[in-house]
Every structure is written in structure tokens, then in C-alpha cells.
Amino acid sequence: MSRSALTRHALQKSLRGQSAQDQPPEEMQRRVKQDELPIYGNDSTYNLNTLLHQNILQSAYFHELYKLRTYHEVVDEIYYRVDHAEPWSPGTARIPSSCFCLLHKFFLMRLTRKQMQGLLRHTDSPYIRVVGFLYLRFTCDPEELWTWFEPYLEDPEEFNASANPSLKTTIGEWLVSLLEENNYFGTILPRIPKKIEDGIKVKLLLLSRKKERAKENLAIVDRLKPGTKVRAMYADEENEPAMYDAVITSVEEGSQFLVSFPAYGNSEKVSLGDIEFDKGKQRRGRSPSHSRRRDRSRSASRDRRRRNQSRSRSRSHTRSKTGGGDITGDLLQQVRERERRKAEAVGRDYASRPASYKGSLSLKLDRWTTRKRSRSPAKREEVVVVQPGMSTGDERPRSRSPSPGKARETEERLKKLRAIEKGLCCCCCNRVKCIASGHRRLQLTGVAIPWSLVGGALAVAALSVSLRGVCRSPLEAVSLAVTVTAAVGWTFVRFVARGFRPEFPKWTLRFVLLRAAIRTVNELYGDRMVTDVQHARAIRAQSEVNTYGYDRRSLGRPKLSVSWSSSVERELGRRGSSAQVDVFIANYRKTPEFCFPTQPNDVVAAYEFLIDHKGLHPEHIILAGDSAGGGLVMSALLRLRGANKAERLPLAAIVSSPFVDLSESIDPASARICILTRSIAKAARIVYHPTWSDRSTWADASAIHCDLSGLPPVFIQAATFDYLYQDSVLLAEKAKADGVNDWELDVNEGVPHVFSLFPAWVLPYGQVGVDKMAVFAADKFTKS
């Protein structure tokens, strides 16, 4: 190096040292979190394939993730964006998937042990857990990998690891593949040291053997009683897993057994898969004809062998592997034999070379297209090159050239077929006569009748499937369809007779026709839909959608929630606030499979999950519910107050047409008009609370009979054409009698049960109800 270069290098070195000395100690410590998981291996690429790491850094979606600053924001992004666990987007080899972009985001954030445990135990989406496991697989110390993965190797939760939605796997099976394989959907996982890898594979074989033994022992579990002699698994820090003679001391819950080892004097608790029970030996011991002749014919060499074995027993606490039936060595041999078989050249790939590092960096052509965004390219014209000396008839050599007569015959047949096709396209009658090859006549007479029968059968089958939640047979489905059609037709006739005006000012023709159909179905089969498990499940399967593979939500409720949250944000914007409103829908267990108090318990658990795991403050939460959900909101408020958790009560609550009275206080005037019928309300009351006739068992299921003092502000939205109108009125009166003055009763004239649920194109007044709830929520948010 020249003198100037040496001087410049020394100057830069001194400047770097001075900047490091000037940096405060707290700035040096800021980058390391408390209890942070260390990065094993390359802490710049995080052990990712170089090609994958570079493409993630260049990804436009990964650049958008810079705005996510907290752990919870990234978790929410995983919930909404990730639907498979492949490293590349479907059909491409250049665009990284959202799963791995978010995984790299976590790499940069450097997760702590507490955050990792939160990911692995998350219940919202399996892909949140998947990202956590991938984080460990790429950055965890291989010696700690088994400790993290072991509790989840039998996890039965299903998800799509592949981008193919039809290929599902479980968390447990997927984790086993992460531990056993190095190739993962076209990328390379970090290699585990050979010694640790062998130990993990042996433990996986032990786990599979344990599952097999548990399955076999299920048939004889009644014979595993205290005092039964068995062979049980034992392992500790000094002894490898092995089977030893043991005696069952006691039987615990959950197929757990307390066994003692007579030869060593200690006891252990084992599971059903850790026990071997020799059924054949037990039968031989009890047989009266059991022969002992072999004992008389033992040889001297056998006696010497037994004496030598007894002399060589160790007096230390370490157990003899041979005496205990050590199985680790055998399993290790099986692991190595399996690896040898994998390495063998089999089939067509016997001469294929293993993938090299540079080969893994090569890019294949992407298979994804932009057909939706661009027009289809014009068809390419075929160009035939004629070589010198070739005639035009010899441009493409053929093995067999047809004779001129056959060629003319073929051409005439094509003309006739074109004429037939033209006649079929231009014909308007039901009978077409065309002359084809061989002068045969083609007639379509009578074809319409069979196809009509087939179409009718298919229509009946489709109708039966669509109404399987209501009807029990195709005949019932046809009958119901005819009855509903007649009711809708009669309603339309009455609408026309009134001069094309609805019966009530706030109604529309769409709502009138929809109400006629729903009311007819409820009158005929309403109680069946509520009380019968099979019909209730069929209705939920048709009226609920699967959201991100985890949550099941009713089709109407998310629309109402989105409309309500948008209205709240608009109202807050008018008041100068830019706050964002998020909606969480509680997926509680439904009737008739579950009854009170399961539903209130689920709602309270969902609410406490938002506080304890989502980090939300109670003053930032408003509970809302409609119909039976409104009753659950009131039950949840009463339970939180009754459990001395007043500080955890939400800011406020909103209930629309709530079901809060088990004493069946109905409004006769609205019962005739409401969508709900008396039979449905009574059936719902019986299914939800089977002992509703006994007032002593009501507890908080009937809110109007409880003390309502000490509860947060509640907005009660009531409709005069609602079967449960009296429930809303009595609830407000009971609150006032208990000294509560900050509740609001919003009475809406001439609208049905939960009118806010209907979209504006069906019932325009529904948006008015949504806006009223939004004003109440905005008032509470701005005052808090």
C-alpha cells in the first residue's frame, strides 16, 4: 500500500474507535432485549438460502412491512396475509411468499422467549404458530431445537403447508418433516450437526413406537390394574431410554400409570405408550397344562452363563442397558440404515448429481401469468420454409399420402358437416333434418323431454341440498319451495293492490318479499331449525364462512361490524380524531349442542383474551351484540362485575333487540308482524336454558331480573315491530330502578327485529340504526 493509503486507513480506524467510545453505554445495550433468543449461525442472512434472502430484501411487500413497529402488529399481519408456509409465492421462483417476508421481519426484530412462547401457543391462526416454528428452525441452537419442538410433535391442528389448498397436514407431522428433512419446498434448511440429528431421529422413532404401543394397549387397558407386571420405559440424564420390568402401582387420570421398578426401588409416572404388556406370557402363566420340562434339561453352559451374568452386575446407580432392554442402539441402527437406503441410486435417477450450492441459486422460469391484467397475445402465424428443389406438395413429408379420390371424399364430408353445423345454429324450430354422410337423417324430435326430466331432477336435488337445514326430504323441499313462492307472490299482489306502496312507510318491496319468505319458513319449520342438532349444523354450514382457515363467522354479522366500525370512524373524524376502530368477533359455542352457561363463559374468555394477550385496555373496548348476542353481552357484564373485576369492565356496551328475559314477556301487537315467531322464541329459550321454568337457575341468563347497578353505560336499540320489544323496554326500566342513569334507550318505530343487520338496499333505515350506535360509541371514546 502507498503512504497515503496507509495514512487514510489509520485515520478511518481512529475515527471508528472514537465513535465507539463516544456512544453511551445505554445505546450499546439497547439492541439486546432482555431474554432475547440468540441467533445461531449467520446473523446477517439468518441461515436463509442466499437467493431467498436477497429476493426478500428486494420484495415490495417486505418494504411495506417497515411500517409495522410492534410484535402484535406483525402477528395481526400474519393472521390476515398468510395462507400457506412455502417460501415462494405460488407459481413463481422469484417472488418470496408473505410467510417468509414476515418471518424475516421477525428476524430483524429479534424475538424474546416470551414472545416465542406466545407465537407457539397462539390460537387465532395456525400460520402464526408456523412462523414461530420456522423462526426456531432457522435460528435456534440445534441442541435446543428438540426442547422447543417436542411438546407439539403430536399437535393435531390442520393447516396448508403447501400452496395447494387440497393438501392439508397437521402441525405435528409438519414439525417432524422440519426435523428430518433438509429440503423445504425448494429451499435448504440449516443443517443440524450429525450427532444431534441422529439423536433427534432416534427420539422421533421412539415417539412413533410409543404411538404404536399406545394404540395396541387401548384394547387391553382394562387389564392394566394395580399389581399387574409389565415392562415400562425409563430414561434419565445418565440412562438411555430402555424397557425395564415394572409393576403398576396405581392408575391415574388421562391414561397415566404410576409404576415401580422392583430391581431398582424407584417409581415413575408413565403413559399408555410407555408400557409393554405380554398378553401371551400372561396366558401361559395361568394355563394348568404349562410344562416345566425345559427347566430340567438346562445345560451346564447355560448355568455358567447365568452365573457370569450375575457376577458382572454393577453396584452403581447407573442401570444396566442390557438388563433393561436398551432400544436406543437398535433405533440408531435403523436410522442409519434408512439414510443408507435414501442415499442409494434407485430408478431413473441413478445417475443424477446431488444439488450443489451454485445450482440451488439458479432461477427457473416463473409459471405465473398476467392474463387478468393484459390482453391475450395474437395467435402466431405458421411459416413454412420451402427448401430449393422441393415442390409445394412436398413441404411436409408424410408417411402415407391419401389418394385423390379419398381426398375429394373427405373434403365433401367436411362441407356437409359444416352445412349441418350451420343449420343447427340457424334453426329455430324443435325439429331439424339434415343430410349427413351416408344419407342418414338426424332428428332431434323427443330430445327435449328427457332433458327436461333430467333438468327437473337436478333442480329438485339442488333445492333439497340448499334447504337441508330446514327440510328432511326432497318432497319437503319441493313443498316448502312451492309454499314460499306462493307467499311471496301473494305479498307482491297485495303490494300492487296498495298502489305499489309497502304496508309501512319505512319498508321497501325488497324487504317485504324477503320478510314473507323468512316468516313462512319460520312458521313451518322454525322450532326444528333451533332444536335439532343436524338441522342447526346444516344452517350454520350454509350461513357461515371460513375466515383465514380458523374463524367461522355468520355472513350478516361481519357486514354489520364493518359498517358499524366505518360509521364510528367517520363520526370520530368529524370530531377531529383519527383513531382506528378494529372489530373482534367472538366465536362462541352455539346451541343446541351447547347450552347455558357455556356461551357467557366463552364471551368472557374472548373479552379477557383481548386484554391479556392483545394488550388492549378495558377503556378502549365496547362490547356489542344483537338478539341472543345482546343477552350474552349483558351476561358477560354481570359476570365481570360479580367476579370482583370491576376494573376490567369495558368502556360501554351496545345491545340491539336483546334477548334478556326468560319469562316470555312478549308484545302481542308486534308478534304478528315480526320476522321471529312464537315457536322459534320458545324453542330458543328451552334450548339455551333447559331449566328455564325454574327461576332459581336463571342466574345472569335473564338480565332484567338481576341487579344492574355498577355496570358501564349501555346503549339499548329497540324496534317496535320486534317480538322482543318488551325485553328492551323492561331492561331500560330495570336499570333506571337500580339507580343507573347513563343508559340510553333508542326506540325505532315501524322496523323489525335487529333492523340494523339489513343492508341499505334492502332496508334503508338499517343504516340509520348503525349511525345511532356509532354516535354513542364516538361519544364514549372521545370522553374517555
Long-range contacts (C-beta under 8 A, 24 or more apart in sequence): 33-110, 33-112, 34-112, 35-112, 35-113, 35-114, 36-110, 36-111, 36-112, 36-113, 37-110, 37-111, 37-112, 37-113, 37-116, 37-139, 37-140, 38-141, 39-107, 39-110, 39-139, 40-139, 40-140, 40-141, 40-142, 41-139, 41-190, 46-104, 46-107, 46-138, 46-139, 47-138, 47-139, 47-190, 48-104, 48-138, 48-187, 49-87, 49-187, 49-188, 49-360, 49-361, 50-361, 51-360, 51-361, 51-363, 52-87, 52-88, 52-96, 52-100, 52-187, 53-104, 55-94, 55-95, 55-96, 56-96, 56-100, 56-101, 56-104, 57-104, 59-95, 59-96, 59-101, 61-96, 61-98, 61-101, 62-96, 62-101, 62-104, 62-105, 65-101, 65-102, 65-105, 68-105, 71-109, 71-111, 71-115, 72-614, 72-615, 74-102, 74-105, 74-106, 74-109, 75-119, 75-122, 75-128, 77-102, 78-102, 78-125, 78-127, 78-128, 78-131, 79-124, 79-125, 79-127, 79-128, 79-548, 80-548, 82-125, 82-127, 82-130, 82-131, 83-127, 83-160, 83-548, 83-549, 84-160, 84-161, 84-162, 84-163, 85-127, 85-130, 85-134, 85-159, 85-160, 85-161, 85-162, 85-174, 85-185, 86-161, 86-162, 86-163, 86-185, 86-186, 87-184, 87-185, 87-186, 87-187, 88-185, 88-186, 89-163, 89-368, 90-163, 90-368, 91-366, 91-367, 91-368, 92-366, 92-367, 92-368, 93-186, 93-363, 93-364, 93-365, 93-366, 94-363, 94-366, 95-366, 95-368, 97-163, 99-127, 99-130, 99-131, 99-134, 100-134, 102-131, 103-131, 103-134, 103-135, 103-138, 106-131, 106-135, 107-135, 107-138, 107-139, 111-135, 116-148, 118-613, 120-148, 120-152, 124-550, 124-551, 125-548, 125-549, 125-550, 126-157, 126-158, 126-159, 126-171, 126-549, 126-550, 127-159, 127-549, 129-157, 129-171, 130-159, 130-161, 130-171, 130-174, 133-171, 133-174, 133-175, 133-178, 137-178, 137-189, 137-190, 138-189, 138-190, 142-192, 142-193, 142-196, 142-197, 143-196, 145-179, 145-192, 145-196, 145-200, 146-179, 146-199, 146-200, 146-203, 149-175, 149-178, 149-179, 150-203, 153-204, 153-207, 154-207, 154-211, 159-549, 160-549, 176-204, 179-204, 180-204, 187-360, 188-360, 198-332, 198-335, 198-336, 201-335, 202-328, 202-331, 202-332, 202-335, 205-331, 205-334, 205-335, 206-241, 206-327, 206-328, 206-331, 209-273, 209-327, 210-271, 210-273, 210-274, 211-273, 212-273, 213-272, 213-273, 213-274, 213-275, 213-276, 214-255, 214-271, 214-272, 214-273, 217-272, 217-273, 217-275, 217-277, 218-272, 220-277, 220-279, 221-255, 221-272, 223-277, 223-282, 224-248, 224-251, 224-257, 224-272, 224-275, 224-277, 225-251, 226-250, 226-251, 228-277, 230-259, 230-275, 230-276, 230-277, 231-275, 231-276, 231-277, 231-278, 231-325, 232-257, 232-259, 232-261, 232-268, 232-270, 232-274, 232-275, 232-276, 233-270, 233-274, 233-275, 234-261, 234-268, 234-319, 234-324, 238-317, 238-318, 239-318, 239-319, 239-321, 239-324, 240-321, 240-326, 240-328, 240-329, 241-326, 241-327, 241-328, 242-319, 242-321, 242-324, 242-325, 242-326, 242-327, 242-328, 243-276, 243-324, 243-325, 243-327, 244-319, 244-323, 244-324, 244-325, 263-323, 264-319, 413-437, 466-542, 468-535, 468-538, 469-529, 469-535, 469-536, 469-537, 469-538, 469-539, 469-541, 469-542, 470-521, 470-525, 470-528, 470-529, 470-535, 470-539, 471-525, 480-521, 480-524, 480-525, 483-520, 483-524, 484-516, 484-517, 484-520, 484-521, 487-516, 487-517, 487-519, 487-520, 488-513, 488-516, 488-517, 490-516, 491-516, 504-721, 504-750, 505-750, 506-749, 506-750, 506-751, 506-763, 506-764, 506-765, 507-750, 507-763, 508-762, 508-763, 508-764, 510-761, 510-762, 510-763, 511-758, 511-762, 511-763, 514-762, 515-675, 515-752, 518-675, 519-675, 519-677, 522-675, 522-676, 522-677, 522-679, 522-680, 523-677, 523-679, 526-677, 526-679, 526-680, 526-683, 527-679, 527-680, 527-682, 527-683, 529-680, 530-591, 530-592, 530-680, 530-683, 530-684, 530-687, 531-592, 531-683, 531-686, 531-687, 532-592, 533-592, 533-593, 536-590, 536-591, 536-592, 536-593, 540-590, 551-585, 551-587, 552-587, 553-585, 553-587, 556-757, 557-585, 557-757, 558-585, 559-759, 560-626, 560-756, 560-757, 560-770, 561-585, 563-767, 563-770, 564-624, 564-756, 564-770, 564-773, 564-774, 564-777, 567-770, 567-771, 567-773, 567-774, 568-774, 568-777, 568-778, 568-781, 570-774, 571-771, 571-774, 571-775, 571-777, 571-778, 572-778, 572-781, 572-782, 575-778, 575-782, 577-781, 577-782, 579-781, 581-777, 584-610, 588-632, 591-684, 591-687, 591-688, 592-687, 595-687, 595-688, 595-689, 595-690, 596-688, 596-689, 596-701, 597-635, 597-699, 597-701, 599-632, 599-635, 599-688, 600-632, 600-635, 600-636, 600-639, 600-700, 600-701, 603-632, 603-633, 603-635, 603-636, 604-636, 604-639, 604-640, 607-636, 607-640, 607-650, 608-648, 611-648, 618-647, 618-648, 618-649, 618-650, 618-651, 619-650, 619-651, 619-784, 620-651, 620-781, 620-784, 621-650, 621-651, 622-650, 622-651, 622-652, 622-653, 622-654, 622-777, 622-780, 622-781, 623-650, 623-652, 623-653, 623-654, 624-653, 624-654, 624-655, 624-656, 624-773, 625-654, 625-655, 625-656, 625-658, 626-655, 626-656, 626-657, 626-658, 626-754, 626-756, 626-757, 627-656, 627-657, 627-658, 627-659, 627-724, 627-753, 627-754, 628-659, 628-684, 628-688, 630-655, 630-656, 630-657, 630-658, 630-659, 630-660, 631-655, 631-658, 631-659, 631-660, 631-701, 631-703, 633-658, 634-658, 634-660, 634-700, 634-703, 634-714, 634-731, 635-700, 635-701, 635-703, 637-711, 637-712, 637-714, 638-700, 638-703, 638-706, 638-711, 639-700, 641-710, 641-711, 642-700, 646-710, 649-711, 649-712, 650-712, 651-712, 651-780, 651-781, 651-784, 652-712, 652-713, 652-714, 652-715, 652-776, 652-777, 652-780, 653-711, 653-712, 653-713, 653-714, 653-715, 654-714, 654-715, 654-717, 654-773, 654-776, 654-777, 655-714, 655-715, 655-716, 655-717, 655-728, 655-731, 656-717, 656-754, 656-756, 656-769, 656-773, 657-717, 657-718, 657-719, 657-722, 657-724, 657-725, 657-727, 657-728, 657-753, 657-754, 658-703, 658-716, 658-724, 658-727, 658-728, 658-731, 659-684, 659-724, 659-727, 660-702, 660-703, 660-704, 660-727, 660-730, 660-731, 661-702, 661-703, 661-704, 661-705, 661-724, 661-726, 661-727, 661-730, 661-731, 662-689, 662-692, 662-698, 662-701, 662-702, 662-705, 663-702, 663-705, 665-726, 665-727, 665-730, 666-723, 666-724, 666-726, 667-722, 667-723, 667-725, 667-726, 670-720, 670-721, 670-722, 670-723, 670-725, 671-723, 673-721, 673-752, 674-721, 674-722, 674-723, 674-752, 674-753, 675-752, 675-753, 676-722, 676-723, 676-724, 676-753, 677-723, 678-723, 681-723, 681-724, 703-731, 703-734, 704-730, 704-731, 704-734, 707-738, 708-734, 708-735, 708-738, 708-740, 709-738, 709-739, 709-740, 711-735, 711-740, 713-742, 713-743, 713-744, 713-780, 714-743, 714-744, 715-743, 715-744, 715-746, 715-773, 715-776, 715-777, 716-743, 716-744, 716-745, 716-746, 717-746, 717-748, 717-756, 717-769, 717-772, 717-773, 718-745, 718-746, 718-747, 718-748, 719-748, 719-751, 719-752, 719-753, 719-754, 719-755, 720-747, 720-748, 720-749, 720-750, 720-751, 721-750, 721-751, 721-752, 721-753, 722-751, 722-752, 722-753, 722-754, 723-753, 724-753, 744-776, 746-772
